[in-house]
């Protein structure tokens, strides 16, 4: 299965500007969500429509000092969980 994730706009509150700056964070989020979909398949919410206009993920605890890849994976986990729950 080919999966392409495109996140047009990623809003992350509560991070220092340098942690959220640049495309590295967005790319890391897209990569993590793609990986979770490849491994676990599509959540029921995506079986009906492959387009999700917005997702409000729950708050998470992440250490921006660990880098964009780690932070992006944490955000990707939260987004995938929210989509899987249909929220």
C-alpha positions in Angstrom: 0.0 0.0 0.0 1.3 3.4 -0.9 0.7 6.1 1.7 1.3 9.8 1.2 0.7 12.1 4.1 0.5 15.8 3.6 0.1 18.1 6.5 -0.7 21.6 5.2 -0.6 23.3 8.5 0.8 22.1 11.8 0.0 24.3 14.8 2.0 23.4 17.9 1.5 25.5 21.0 3.9 25.8 23.9 7.2 25.1 22.1 10.1 27.4 21.8 10.2 28.9 18.3 13.4 27.2 17.4 11.9 23.7 18.2 9.0 24.2 15.9 10.8 26.1 13.1 11.7 24.8 9.7 10.4 21.8 7.9 12.1 19.2 10.0 9.4 19.0 12.5 6.6 18.7 9.9 8.6 16.1 8.0 9.1 14.0 11.1 5.4 14.2 12.0 4.4 13.1 8.4 7.0 10.2 8.5 5.7 8.9 11.9 2.0 9.0 10.9 2.9 7.3 7.6 4.8 4.6 9.5 1.9 4.0 11.9 -0.6 3.7 9.0 1.7 1.3 7.1 2.1 -0.9 10.2 -1.4 -0.7 11.6 -3.5 -0.1 8.6 -6.1 2.6 8.2 -8.2 3.6 11.3 -11.9 3.3 10.8 -12.2 7.1 10.6 -10.1 7.0 7.4 -12.0 4.0 5.8 -14.9 6.3 4.9 -12.9 9.4 3.8 -9.1 9.6 3.2 -9.2 13.4 3.8 -9.2 14.8 7.3 -9.8 18.5 7.5 -8.4 18.9 11.0 -7.3 16.9 14.0 -7.0 18.1 17.5 -4.5 15.8 19.2 -4.4 15.7 23.0 -1.7 17.5 24.9 1.5 15.6 25.2 4.7 15.8 27.1 7.8 16.0 25.0 11.2 17.4 25.4 12.1 19.7 22.5 15.8 19.4 23.5 15.7 15.8 22.2 15.4 17.2 18.6 12.9 17.6 15.8 12.8 13.8 14.9 11.9 12.8 18.5 9.4 15.6 18.9 7.9 14.9 15.5 7.4 11.2 16.4 5.7 12.2 19.6 3.3 14.6 17.8 2.8 11.9 15.1 1.8 9.4 17.7 -0.7 11.9 19.2 -2.2 12.7 15.7 -2.5 9.1 14.8 -4.2 8.3 18.1 -6.7 11.2 17.6 -7.5 10.0 14.0 -7.9 6.4 15.2 -10.4 7.6 17.9 -12.2 9.7 15.4 -11.6 13.0 17.2 
